[in-house]
Amino acid sequence: MNRVDIRVEPYLPSVAHTVVPYVFLILFAIGVIFSYWPGFLSPDSTTQLSQAISGSYSDHHPPMMALYWKLWLWWKIGPEPIFLTYQFLLFGSAFLLLNVLKGKNIRWIVPFIPLFPHILLYSGAIWKDVGFAYTFLFSAMLLFSANFHNRKLSFLKSIIIWLLLFYGTGVKYQALFVLPVMTLWFALTIFNDRSLIKKIGLWLVLWMSILFSCQVLQKTVVSSIGENHSWQNVKLFDLAGMSVRLDKDLFPEFVRQAPEYTFEKMNNTYSPYRVDELIVGWAPGASLRPGETKEQRDILWATWFQALKDHPMAYLSHRLAVWRMMVKRSPMKSLDDLTNVEALPSKIKYVLDVVGLQTLQVIKKLTYFIYYVPFLLFYFFLGLWNWRRKRIYALPLTMMTGSAIALMAALFVFSMASDLRYIYLTMTFFHFSHPLAWLILFGDKKG
């Protein structure tokens, strides 16, 4: 009699392997929300909350975040609505990525990505940088899901992605330089089997429609009283950096004639760290007064442009110093406050007791983002090379890392400070790219 070999599939373990990563993700989300609740406000975000309450908006901070905040004032006048929105987008993005990678060994890293220091240490902040990063990230995960399953985007998902990109672009000026990459990805996903001409046409329509809508929104809600012309601060910052390097006063006459200005005071105040201490009205003892009339603003622009043409190396030296200081920082800005334990919130005291100051010092040094830039560039070229070979993970990897690099490039020119939070999208996209790079390099190993 022949023996029949009957094997029972290990159903329960396979279910456990599928469910456990989601359980981790939910527990981590609850832990982060509890730890950061109700989210913390900086002076900038406090100003935006005040604008949401008053209904009076300025162009120094794009009004998008304040307008969204206003929708929730009926529930809570505080950081909670924005904080919960941000957490939904962050952990929702991780959920979408986990869902795509279901059944693959690399999925086990996904619940931990929101806990990486570059992401976690800023995720409780009510900042434009965080909203910009998370709306674009959620859009990226929706696009990756469509790419992976080789499905056309539904009309509803297309609308959601457009709205997310609209919000992210409207909330942060530097998003303008990331938007072309994201809308290109959007167009390629919608027309994944159409002609190149149609893809380019759709790309331009998506790109321009979002830009135009953001401009219309801003012009509609920002009155002439609220026009701060904050672009002047970038030009004054650049002129200060070039003047210090050349030991030559490059400022226009109206700046030099202001009572607050002396070249020596400006020279002593200038730092590539940030512009605030230089601008009159932003800090006590500041020396640079922005133009108050259109004529003065036009003169400032012309002066800056002429200085750029005459002294390109001084400009590049100044900009490189700002950029290098930014990427050589850690999301743990300063540990000095930790020495004053009594001034810390109880949750932070608990973390300090568990982890220890010395361990935090090590984490700070390990999270200087400049160490990760070579890997970001490697990921980009890895995606680009494999895109030509039509690898399924190559398009998402190229677009995510391309977006991250585009922001870093834009900030080389337009940043008014060297705060690491300005490249929060870069750091977030980079870490969410790890599973894609792994799958290209080592294949779809199941587990």
Sine and cosine of phi, psi and omega as CSV:
sin_phi,cos_phi,sin_psi,cos_psi,sin_omega,cos_omega
0.00,0.00,0.78,-0.62,-0.03,-1.00
-0.95,0.30,0.64,-0.77,0.01,-1.00
-1.00,0.04,0.75,-0.66,0.05,-1.00
-0.99,-0.16,0.86,-0.52,-0.02,-1.00
-1.00,-0.04,0.96,-0.29,-0.02,-1.00
-0.98,-0.22,0.83,-0.56,0.03,-1.00
-0.93,-0.37,0.71,-0.70,0.03,-1.00
-0.99,-0.13,0.84,-0.55,0.00,-1.00
-0.92,0.39,0.68,-0.74,-0.01,-1.00
-0.96,0.27,0.97,0.24,-0.13,-0.99
-0.90,0.43,-0.75,0.66,-0.07,-1.00
-0.89,0.46,-0.73,0.68,0.06,-1.00
-0.85,0.53,-0.63,0.77,-0.02,-1.00
-0.91,0.41,-0.60,0.80,0.07,-1.00
-0.90,0.43,-0.67,0.74,0.01,-1.00
-0.88,0.47,-0.68,0.73,0.01,-1.00
-0.89,0.45,-0.50,0.86,0.02,-1.00
-0.98,0.22,-0.64,0.77,-0.13,-0.99
-0.99,0.13,-0.61,0.79,-0.14,-0.99
-0.82,0.57,-0.70,0.71,0.03,-1.00
-0.85,0.52,-0.59,0.81,0.04,-1.00
-0.93,0.37,-0.61,0.80,0.04,-1.00
-0.89,0.46,-0.71,0.70,0.06,-1.00
-0.83,0.55,-0.72,0.69,-0.05,-1.00
-0.88,0.48,-0.69,0.72,0.01,-1.00
-0.90,0.43,-0.69,0.72,0.00,-1.00
-0.90,0.43,-0.65,0.76,0.02,-1.00
-0.91,0.42,-0.64,0.77,0.02,-1.00
-0.89,0.46,-0.70,0.71,0.03,-1.00
-0.88,0.47,-0.67,0.74,0.00,-1.00
-0.89,0.45,-0.68,0.73,0.00,-1.00
-0.92,0.39,-0.69,0.73,0.01,-1.00
-0.89,0.46,-0.69,0.72,0.02,-1.00
-0.90,0.44,-0.68,0.73,-0.07,-1.00
-0.92,0.40,-0.62,0.79,-0.09,-1.00
-0.99,-0.13,-0.18,0.98,-0.11,-0.99
-0.81,0.59,0.70,-0.71,0.07,1.00
-0.99,-0.10,0.38,0.92,-0.16,-0.99
1.00,-0.02,0.45,-0.90,-0.03,-1.00
-0.88,-0.48,0.58,-0.81,-0.06,-1.00
-0.98,-0.20,0.66,-0.76,0.17,-0.99
-0.99,-0.16,0.13,-0.99,0.07,-1.00
-0.82,0.57,-0.61,0.79,0.01,-1.00
-0.89,0.45,-0.73,0.69,-0.04,-1.00
-0.95,0.31,-0.49,0.87,0.11,-0.99
-0.90,0.45,-0.64,0.77,0.06,-1.00
-0.88,0.47,-0.66,0.75,-0.01,-1.00
-0.93,0.37,-0.57,0.82,0.09,-1.00
-0.90,0.43,-0.65,0.76,0.05,-1.00
-0.88,0.47,-0.62,0.78,0.04,-1.00
-0.91,0.41,-0.63,0.78,0.03,-1.00
-0.89,0.45,-0.62,0.78,-0.01,-1.00
-0.95,0.32,-0.69,0.72,-0.08,-1.00
-0.99,0.16,-0.43,0.90,-0.08,-1.00
0.98,0.22,0.23,0.97,0.03,-1.00
-0.92,-0.39,0.86,-0.51,-0.17,-0.99
-0.88,-0.47,0.51,-0.86,0.08,-1.00
-0.88,-0.48,0.21,-0.98,0.00,-1.00
-1.00,-0.07,0.02,1.00,0.08,-1.00
-0.91,0.42,-0.70,0.71,0.18,-0.98
-0.95,-0.30,0.85,-0.52,0.06,-1.00
-0.79,0.61,0.65,-0.76,-0.17,-0.99
-0.97,0.25,-0.08,1.00,-0.13,-0.99
-0.83,0.55,-0.74,0.67,-0.05,-1.00
-0.91,0.42,-0.66,0.75,0.02,-1.00
-0.91,0.42,-0.60,0.80,0.03,-1.00
-0.91,0.42,-0.67,0.75,0.05,-1.00
-0.91,0.41,-0.67,0.75,0.02,-1.00
-0.85,0.53,-0.65,0.76,-0.04,-1.00
-0.86,0.52,-0.52,0.86,0.00,-1.00
-0.90,0.43,-0.35,0.94,-0.10,-1.00
-0.96,-0.29,0.06,1.00,-0.06,-1.00
-0.90,0.43,-0.42,0.91,0.05,-1.00
-0.88,0.47,-0.45,0.90,-0.03,-1.00
-1.00,-0.06,-0.77,0.63,-0.11,-0.99
-0.45,-0.89,0.79,-0.62,0.10,-0.99
-0.99,-0.10,1.00,0.04,-0.07,-1.00
0.07,-1.00,-0.15,-0.99,-0.09,-1.00
-0.97,0.24,-0.23,0.97,-0.17,-0.99
-0.82,0.57,-0.72,0.69,-0.03,-1.00
-0.87,0.48,-0.69,0.72,0.01,-1.00
-0.93,0.37,-0.67,0.75,-0.01,-1.00
-0.86,0.51,-0.74,0.67,-0.01,-1.00
-0.92,0.40,-0.59,0.81,0.07,-1.00
-0.87,0.49,-0.72,0.70,-0.01,-1.00
-0.89,0.46,-0.68,0.74,-0.02,-1.00
-0.92,0.39,-0.60,0.80,0.06,-1.00
-0.88,0.48,-0.68,0.73,-0.02,-1.00
-0.93,0.37,-0.67,0.75,-0.02,-1.00
-0.91,0.41,-0.83,0.56,-0.06,-1.00
-0.97,0.25,-0.42,0.91,0.14,-0.99
-0.91,0.41,-0.60,0.80,0.07,-1.00
-0.90,0.44,-0.68,0.73,0.03,-1.00
-0.90,0.44,-0.60,0.80,0.04,-1.00
-0.89,0.45,-0.70,0.72,0.01,-1.00
-0.89,0.47,-0.67,0.74,0.03,-1.00
-0.91,0.42,-0.67,0.74,0.03,-1.00
-0.89,0.46,-0.61,0.79,0.00,-1.00
-0.91,0.41,-0.61,0.79,0.02,-1.00
-0.93,0.36,-0.62,0.79,-0.08,-1.00
-1.00,-0.02,0.30,0.96,-0.01,-1.00
-0.83,0.56,0.78,-0.62,0.04,-1.00
1.00,-0.04,-0.08,1.00,-0.01,-1.00
-0.97,-0.25,0.59,-0.81,-0.03,-1.00
-0.84,0.55,-0.61,0.79,-0.09,-1.00
-0.92,0.39,-0.22,0.98,-0.02,-1.00
-0.88,0.48,-0.39,0.92,-0.08,-1.00
-0.92,0.39,-0.34,0.94,0.02,-1.00
-0.98,0.17,-0.38,0.92,-0.17,-0.99
-0.87,0.49,-0.72,0.69,0.00,-1.00
-0.87,0.49,-0.38,0.92,-0.05,-1.00
-1.00,0.04,-0.26,0.97,-0.07,-1.00
-0.86,0.52,-0.69,0.72,0.04,-1.00
-0.89,0.45,-0.22,0.98,0.01,-1.00
-1.00,-0.08,-0.09,1.00,0.06,-1.00
-0.88,0.48,0.66,-0.75,-0.11,-0.99
-0.80,0.60,-0.65,0.76,-0.02,-1.00
-0.87,0.49,-0.46,0.89,0.02,-1.00
-1.00,-0.09,-0.76,0.65,-0.13,-0.99
-0.88,0.47,-0.67,0.74,-0.16,-0.99
-0.95,0.32,-0.22,0.98,0.08,-1.00
-0.93,-0.37,-0.10,0.99,-0.19,-0.98
-0.96,0.29,-0.22,0.98,0.05,-1.00
-1.00,-0.07,-0.01,1.00,-0.07,-1.00
-1.00,0.05,0.66,-0.75,0.06,-1.00
-1.00,-0.03,0.98,0.18,-0.07,-1.00
-0.83,-0.55,0.45,-0.90,0.10,-0.99
-0.87,0.49,-0.62,0.78,-0.03,-1.00
-0.86,0.51,-0.61,0.79,-0.03,-1.00
-0.95,0.31,-0.70,0.71,0.03,-1.00
-0.89,0.46,-0.68,0.74,0.07,-1.00
-0.85,0.53,-0.74,0.68,-0.04,-1.00
-0.90,0.43,-0.70,0.72,-0.12,-0.99
-0.96,0.27,-0.59,0.81,0.04,-1.00
-0.92,0.38,-0.66,0.75,0.05,-1.00
-0.93,0.37,-0.59,0.81,0.02,-1.00
-0.90,0.43,-0.71,0.71,0.01,-1.00
-0.89,0.46,-0.64,0.76,0.08,-1.00
-0.87,0.50,-0.68,0.73,-0.01,-1.00
-0.88,0.47,-0.64,0.77,-0.01,-1.00
-0.94,0.33,-0.56,0.83,0.10,-1.00
-0.91,0.41,-0.64,0.77,0.02,-1.00
-0.93,0.37,-0.67,0.74,0.03,-1.00
-0.88,0.48,-0.65,0.76,0.02,-1.00
-0.87,0.49,-0.67,0.74,0.04,-1.00
-0.92,0.40,-0.65,0.76,0.03,-1.00
-0.88,0.47,-0.70,0.71,-0.07,-1.00
-0.90,0.43,-0.70,0.72,-0.03,-1.00
-1.00,0.07,-0.02,1.00,0.00,-1.00
0.81,0.59,0.69,0.72,-0.01,-1.00
-0.93,-0.36,0.48,-0.88,0.14,-0.99
-0.96,0.27,0.59,-0.81,0.07,-1.00
-0.93,0.37,0.72,-0.70,0.09,-1.00
-0.94,0.33,0.30,-0.95,0.01,-1.00
-0.87,0.49,-0.65,0.76,-0.01,-1.00
-0.89,0.45,-0.72,0.70,0.01,-1.00
-0.91,0.42,-0.60,0.80,0.04,-1.00
-0.89,0.46,-0.66,0.75,0.04,-1.00
-0.90,0.43,-0.67,0.75,0.00,-1.00
-0.88,0.47,-0.71,0.70,0.00,-1.00
-0.89,0.45,-0.69,0.72,0.02,-1.00
-0.86,0.51,-0.71,0.71,-0.02,-1.00
-0.91,0.41,-0.63,0.78,0.03,-1.00
-0.90,0.43,-0.69,0.72,0.03,-1.00
-0.92,0.38,-0.57,0.83,0.06,-1.00
-0.89,0.45,-0.72,0.69,0.01,-1.00
-0.90,0.43,-0.75,0.66,-0.03,-1.00
-0.87,0.49,-0.61,0.79,0.02,-1.00
-0.95,0.32,-0.61,0.79,-0.02,-1.00
-0.97,0.25,-0.31,0.95,-0.08,-1.00
-1.00,-0.04,-0.32,0.95,-0.09,-1.00
-0.57,-0.82,0.82,-0.57,-0.08,-1.00
-0.85,0.52,-0.67,0.74,-0.07,-1.00
-0.92,0.39,-0.20,0.98,0.07,-1.00
-0.88,0.47,-0.39,0.92,0.01,-1.00
-0.84,0.55,-0.48,0.88,-0.08,-1.00
-1.00,-0.04,-0.21,0.98,0.09,-1.00
-1.00,-0.09,-0.47,0.88,-0.06,-1.00
-0.82,0.57,-0.65,0.76,0.02,-1.00
-0.85,0.53,-0.60,0.80,0.01,-1.00
-0.94,0.35,-0.71,0.70,-0.05,-1.00
-0.93,0.38,-0.62,0.78,0.01,-1.00
-0.95,0.30,-0.48,0.88,0.11,-0.99
-0.90,0.44,-0.72,0.70,0.06,-1.00
-0.87,0.49,-0.69,0.73,0.02,-1.00
-0.84,0.54,-0.75,0.66,-0.03,-1.00
-0.91,0.41,-0.67,0.74,0.00,-1.00
-0.91,0.42,-0.51,0.86,0.01,-1.00
-0.97,0.23,-0.62,0.79,0.04,-1.00
-0.93,0.36,-0.71,0.70,-0.03,-1.00
-0.95,-0.32,0.88,0.47,-0.06,-1.00
-0.97,0.26,-0.17,0.98,-0.02,-1.00
-0.72,-0.69,0.39,0.92,-0.03,-1.00
-0.96,-0.27,0.04,-1.00,-0.04,-1.00
-0.94,0.33,0.35,-0.94,-0.01,-1.00
-0.88,0.47,-0.63,0.78,-0.02,-1.00
-0.88,0.48,-0.68,0.73,0.00,-1.00
-0.92,0.40,-0.61,0.79,0.02,-1.00
-0.90,0.43,-0.70,0.71,0.01,-1.00
-0.91,0.42,-0.65,0.76,0.02,-1.00
-0.88,0.48,-0.72,0.70,0.01,-1.00
-0.91,0.42,-0.64,0.77,0.04,-1.00
-0.84,0.55,-0.74,0.67,-0.01,-1.00
-0.90,0.43,-0.62,0.78,0.02,-1.00
-0.90,0.44,-0.73,0.68,0.00,-1.00
-0.89,0.45,-0.73,0.69,-0.04,-1.00
-0.88,0.48,-0.80,0.60,-0.07,-1.00
-0.93,0.36,-0.56,0.83,-0.02,-1.00
-0.91,0.41,-0.62,0.78,0.02,-1.00
-0.94,0.33,-0.70,0.72,0.03,-1.00
-0.86,0.51,-0.75,0.66,-0.03,-1.00
-0.89,0.46,-0.68,0.73,-0.02,-1.00
-0.90,0.44,-0.63,0.77,0.03,-1.00
-0.91,0.42,-0.65,0.76,0.01,-1.00
-0.92,0.39,-0.67,0.75,0.02,-1.00
-0.89,0.45,-0.69,0.73,0.01,-1.00
-0.86,0.50,-0.73,0.68,-0.04,-1.00
-0.90,0.44,-0.70,0.71,-0.01,-1.00
-0.92,0.40,-0.47,0.88,-0.02,-1.00
-0.96,0.28,-0.66,0.75,-0.15,-0.99
-0.99,-0.16,-0.33,0.95,-0.01,-1.00
-1.00,-0.09,0.88,-0.47,0.03,-1.00
-0.99,0.17,0.21,-0.98,0.01,-1.00
-0.88,0.47,-0.46,0.89,0.04,-1.00
-0.91,0.40,-0.50,0.87,-0.06,-1.00
-1.00,0.00,0.10,1.00,-0.01,-1.00
-0.99,0.14,0.94,-0.34,-0.04,-1.00
-1.00,-0.09,-0.28,0.96,-0.03,-1.00
0.79,0.61,0.77,0.63,-0.11,-0.99
-0.92,0.38,-0.21,0.98,0.06,-1.00
-0.86,0.52,-0.40,0.92,0.00,-1.00
-0.88,0.47,-0.54,0.84,-0.04,-1.00
-0.89,0.46,-0.58,0.82,0.05,-1.00
-0.90,0.43,-0.69,0.72,-0.03,-1.00
-0.92,0.40,-0.66,0.75,0.04,-1.00
-0.91,0.42,-0.62,0.78,0.05,-1.00
-0.87,0.49,-0.72,0.70,0.01,-1.00
-0.90,0.44,-0.69,0.72,0.01,-1.00
-0.89,0.45,-0.59,0.81,0.05,-1.00
-0.90,0.43,-0.72,0.70,0.00,-1.00
-0.89,0.47,-0.67,0.74,0.02,-1.00
-0.93,0.36,-0.65,0.76,-0.02,-1.00
-0.89,0.46,-0.67,0.74,0.01,-1.00
-0.90,0.44,-0.68,0.73,-0.04,-1.00
-0.94,0.35,-0.56,0.83,-0.03,-1.00
-1.00,-0.04,-0.17,0.99,-0.13,-0.99
0.80,0.61,0.73,0.68,-0.08,-1.00
-0.57,-0.82,0.73,-0.68,-0.04,-1.00
-0.98,0.22,0.92,-0.38,-0.04,-1.00
-0.96,-0.27,0.07,1.00,-0.12,-0.99
-0.98,0.21,0.47,-0.88,0.06,-1.00
-0.93,0.38,0.26,-0.97,-0.12,-0.99
-0.87,0.50,-0.65,0.76,-0.07,-1.00
-0.91,0.42,-0.46,0.89,0.07,-1.00
-0.96,0.26,-0.69,0.73,-0.04,-1.00
-0.93,0.37,-0.47,0.88,-0.04,-1.00
-1.00,0.09,-0.18,0.98,0.01,-1.00
-0.90,0.43,0.60,-0.80,-0.08,-1.00
-0.89,0.45,-0.40,0.92,-0.03,-1.00
-0.98,0.19,-0.25,0.97,-0.22,-0.98
-1.00,-0.03,0.75,-0.66,0.37,-0.93
-0.63,-0.78,0.53,-0.85,-0.01,-1.00
-0.89,0.45,-0.61,0.79,-0.02,-1.00
-0.90,0.43,-0.69,0.73,0.00,-1.00
-0.90,0.43,-0.69,0.73,0.04,-1.00
-0.87,0.49,-0.67,0.74,-0.03,-1.00
-0.88,0.47,-0.65,0.76,-0.02,-1.00
-0.97,0.26,-0.42,0.91,-0.06,-1.00
-1.00,0.02,-0.49,0.87,-0.09,-1.00
-0.86,0.51,0.69,-0.73,0.14,-0.99
-0.50,-0.87,0.62,-0.78,0.06,-1.00
-0.93,0.36,-0.10,1.00,-0.03,-1.00
-0.92,0.40,-0.74,0.68,0.02,-1.00
-0.26,-0.97,0.26,-0.96,-0.10,-1.00
-1.00,0.00,-0.34,0.94,-0.22,-0.98
-0.76,0.65,-0.71,0.70,-0.09,-1.00
-0.93,0.37,-0.21,0.98,-0.02,-1.00
-1.00,-0.02,-0.44,0.90,-0.21,-0.98
-1.00,-0.07,0.82,-0.57,0.04,-1.00
-0.87,0.50,0.74,-0.67,-0.04,-1.00
0.99,-0.11,-0.28,0.96,0.02,-1.00
-0.99,-0.14,-0.50,0.87,-0.05,-1.00
-0.47,-0.88,0.55,-0.84,0.06,-1.00
-0.91,0.40,0.63,-0.78,0.01,-1.00
0.99,0.15,0.14,0.99,0.01,-1.00
-0.94,0.33,0.39,-0.92,-0.14,-0.99
-0.85,-0.52,-0.21,0.98,-0.10,-0.99
-0.95,-0.31,0.87,-0.49,-0.01,-1.00
-0.97,-0.22,0.86,-0.51,0.03,-1.00
-0.90,0.43,0.31,-0.95,0.02,-1.00
-0.91,0.41,0.68,-0.73,-0.03,-1.00
-0.98,-0.18,-0.25,0.97,0.01,-1.00
-0.84,-0.55,0.29,-0.96,0.02,-1.00
-0.87,0.48,-0.62,0.79,0.00,-1.00
-0.88,0.47,-0.70,0.72,0.02,-1.00
-0.91,0.42,-0.63,0.77,0.01,-1.00
-0.92,0.40,-0.62,0.79,0.06,-1.00
-0.90,0.43,-0.64,0.77,0.02,-1.00
-0.91,0.42,-0.66,0.75,0.01,-1.00
-0.87,0.49,-0.71,0.71,0.01,-1.00
-0.87,0.49,-0.72,0.69,-0.01,-1.00
-0.90,0.43,-0.63,0.78,0.02,-1.00
-0.90,0.43,-0.69,0.72,0.02,-1.00
-0.88,0.47,-0.71,0.71,-0.04,-1.00
-0.90,0.43,-0.63,0.77,0.02,-1.00
-0.92,0.39,-0.65,0.76,0.04,-1.00
-0.90,0.44,-0.61,0.79,0.03,-1.00
-0.89,0.45,-0.66,0.75,0.02,-1.00
-0.93,0.36,-0.62,0.78,-0.07,-1.00
-0.98,0.20,-0.50,0.86,-0.13,-0.99
-0.71,-0.70,0.86,0.50,-0.07,-1.00
-0.88,0.47,-0.57,0.82,-0.04,-1.00
-0.94,0.34,-0.60,0.80,0.05,-1.00
-0.91,0.41,-0.63,0.78,0.05,-1.00
-0.89,0.45,-0.73,0.68,-0.01,-1.00
-0.90,0.43,-0.61,0.79,0.04,-1.00
-0.89,0.46,-0.70,0.72,0.04,-1.00
-0.89,0.46,-0.74,0.67,-0.05,-1.00
-0.92,0.39,-0.61,0.79,0.03,-1.00
-0.91,0.42,-0.62,0.79,0.03,-1.00
-0.89,0.46,-0.67,0.74,0.03,-1.00
-0.90,0.44,-0.72,0.69,-0.05,-1.00
-0.91,0.42,-0.70,0.71,-0.01,-1.00
-0.90,0.43,-0.65,0.76,0.02,-1.00
-0.89,0.45,-0.57,0.82,0.01,-1.00
-0.91,0.41,-0.78,0.62,-0.09,-1.00
-0.97,0.22,-0.26,0.97,0.04,-1.00
-1.00,-0.03,0.25,0.97,0.03,-1.00
-0.97,-0.23,0.28,-0.96,0.05,-1.00
-0.95,-0.33,0.44,-0.90,0.12,-0.99
-0.90,0.44,-0.32,0.95,0.15,-0.99
-1.00,0.08,1.00,0.05,-0.18,-0.98
-0.82,0.57,-0.80,0.60,-0.06,-1.00
-0.53,-0.85,0.66,-0.75,0.07,-1.00
-0.98,-0.19,0.10,0.99,-0.04,-1.00
-0.88,0.48,-0.63,0.78,-0.04,-1.00
-0.91,0.42,-0.40,0.92,-0.04,-1.00
-0.93,0.36,-0.31,0.95,0.05,-1.00
-0.95,0.31,-0.43,0.90,0.05,-1.00
-1.00,-0.08,0.96,0.28,-0.17,-0.99
-0.87,0.49,-0.58,0.82,-0.08,-1.00
-0.91,0.42,-0.40,0.91,-0.03,-1.00
-1.00,0.09,-0.08,1.00,-0.08,-1.00
-1.00,0.06,0.51,-0.86,0.15,-0.99
-0.88,0.48,0.42,-0.91,-0.09,-1.00
-0.88,0.47,-0.58,0.82,-0.01,-1.00
-0.91,0.41,-0.63,0.78,0.01,-1.00
-0.94,0.33,-0.58,0.81,0.07,-1.00
-0.86,0.50,-0.65,0.76,-0.01,-1.00
-0.90,0.43,-0.70,0.72,0.03,-1.00
-0.87,0.50,-0.68,0.74,-0.01,-1.00
-0.89,0.45,-0.66,0.75,0.02,-1.00
-0.90,0.44,-0.63,0.77,-0.06,-1.00
-0.97,0.25,-0.72,0.69,-0.12,-0.99
-1.00,0.06,-0.72,0.70,-0.02,-1.00
1.00,-0.09,0.58,-0.82,-0.06,-1.00
-0.89,0.45,-0.64,0.77,-0.03,-1.00
-0.90,0.43,-0.64,0.77,0.03,-1.00
-0.90,0.43,-0.64,0.76,0.03,-1.00
-0.90,0.43,-0.58,0.82,0.06,-1.00
-0.89,0.46,-0.65,0.76,0.02,-1.00
-0.91,0.42,-0.70,0.72,0.01,-1.00
-0.87,0.50,-0.64,0.77,0.01,-1.00
-0.86,0.51,-0.72,0.69,-0.03,-1.00
-0.92,0.39,-0.57,0.82,-0.02,-1.00
-0.97,0.26,-0.26,0.96,-0.08,-1.00
-0.97,-0.25,0.27,0.96,0.19,-0.98
-0.88,0.47,0.84,-0.54,-0.18,-0.98
-0.94,0.33,-0.31,0.95,-0.01,-1.00
-0.87,0.49,-0.45,0.89,0.04,-1.00
-0.92,0.40,-0.39,0.92,-0.12,-0.99
-0.99,-0.15,-0.22,0.98,-0.04,-1.00
-0.86,0.51,-0.68,0.74,0.05,-1.00
-0.86,0.52,-0.60,0.80,0.02,-1.00
-0.94,0.35,-0.59,0.80,0.07,-1.00
-0.87,0.49,-0.71,0.71,0.02,-1.00
-0.91,0.41,-0.64,0.77,0.04,-1.00
-0.88,0.48,-0.69,0.72,0.02,-1.00
-0.86,0.51,-0.67,0.75,-0.02,-1.00
-0.88,0.47,-0.75,0.66,-0.03,-1.00
-0.95,0.31,-0.50,0.87,0.11,-0.99
-0.89,0.46,-0.72,0.70,0.04,-1.00
-0.91,0.42,-0.68,0.74,-0.02,-1.00
-0.89,0.45,-0.69,0.72,0.00,-1.00
-0.91,0.43,-0.68,0.73,-0.04,-1.00
-0.98,0.18,-0.32,0.95,0.11,-0.99
-0.89,0.46,-0.65,0.76,0.05,-1.00
-0.88,0.48,-0.49,0.87,-0.01,-1.00
-1.00,-0.04,0.12,0.99,0.08,-1.00
0.87,0.49,0.64,0.77,0.12,-0.99
-0.97,0.24,0.63,-0.78,-0.18,-0.98
-0.92,0.40,-0.49,0.87,-0.03,-1.00
-1.00,-0.04,-0.08,1.00,-0.15,-0.99
-0.95,0.31,-0.70,0.72,0.00,-1.00
-0.87,0.49,-0.77,0.63,0.03,-1.00
-0.87,0.49,-0.65,0.76,-0.01,-1.00
-0.90,0.44,-0.68,0.74,0.01,-1.00
-0.89,0.45,-0.70,0.71,-0.06,-1.00
-0.95,0.31,-0.61,0.79,0.01,-1.00
-0.93,0.37,-0.73,0.68,0.01,-1.00
-0.95,0.30,-0.53,0.85,0.09,-1.00
-0.89,0.45,-0.64,0.77,0.07,-1.00
-0.89,0.45,-0.67,0.74,0.00,-1.00
-0.89,0.47,-0.69,0.73,0.00,-1.00
-0.94,0.34,-0.61,0.79,0.01,-1.00
-0.87,0.50,-0.64,0.77,0.02,-1.00
-0.92,0.40,-0.68,0.73,0.02,-1.00
-0.88,0.47,-0.63,0.78,0.02,-1.00
-0.92,0.40,-0.67,0.75,0.01,-1.00
-0.90,0.44,-0.64,0.77,-0.02,-1.00
-0.95,0.32,-0.35,0.94,0.09,-1.00
-0.87,0.50,-0.53,0.85,-0.06,-1.00
-0.99,-0.16,-0.63,0.78,-0.24,-0.97
-0.95,-0.31,0.01,1.00,-0.05,-1.00
-0.96,0.29,0.62,-0.79,0.08,-1.00
-0.98,-0.22,0.10,1.00,-0.02,-1.00
-0.30,-0.95,0.03,-1.00,-0.03,-1.00
-0.86,-0.51,0.66,0.75,0.01,-1.00
-0.99,0.13,0.73,-0.69,-0.04,-1.00
-0.89,0.45,-0.44,0.90,-0.03,-1.00
-0.89,0.46,-0.36,0.93,0.02,-1.00
-0.89,0.46,-0.48,0.88,0.03,-1.00
-0.97,-0.25,0.56,0.83,0.01,-1.00
-0.88,0.48,-0.63,0.77,0.07,-1.00
-0.88,0.48,-0.66,0.75,0.02,-1.00
-0.85,0.53,-0.74,0.68,-0.03,-1.00
-0.92,0.39,-0.66,0.75,-0.03,-1.00
-0.92,0.40,-0.74,0.68,0.02,-1.00
-0.89,0.46,-0.63,0.78,0.00,-1.00
-0.87,0.50,-0.75,0.66,-0.06,-1.00
-0.94,0.33,-0.54,0.84,0.07,-1.00
-0.96,0.28,-0.16,0.99,0.04,-1.00
-1.00,0.06,-0.24,0.97,-0.07,-1.00
-0.81,0.59,-0.75,0.66,-0.01,-1.00
-0.88,0.48,-0.57,0.82,-0.02,-1.00
-0.93,0.37,-0.69,0.72,0.04,-1.00
-0.89,0.46,-0.65,0.76,0.02,-1.00
-0.87,0.49,-0.71,0.71,-0.04,-1.00
-0.92,0.39,-0.55,0.83,0.08,-1.00
-0.93,0.37,-0.66,0.75,-0.09,-1.00
-0.97,0.24,-0.62,0.79,-0.18,-0.98
-0.85,-0.52,-0.02,1.00,0.12,-0.99
1.00,0.03,0.10,-0.99,-0.05,-1.00
-1.00,0.07,0.94,0.34,0.02,-1.00
-0.96,0.26,0.77,-0.64,-0.06,-1.00
-1.00,0.04,0.42,-0.91,0.05,-1.00
-0.11,-0.99,0.00,0.00,0.00,0.00
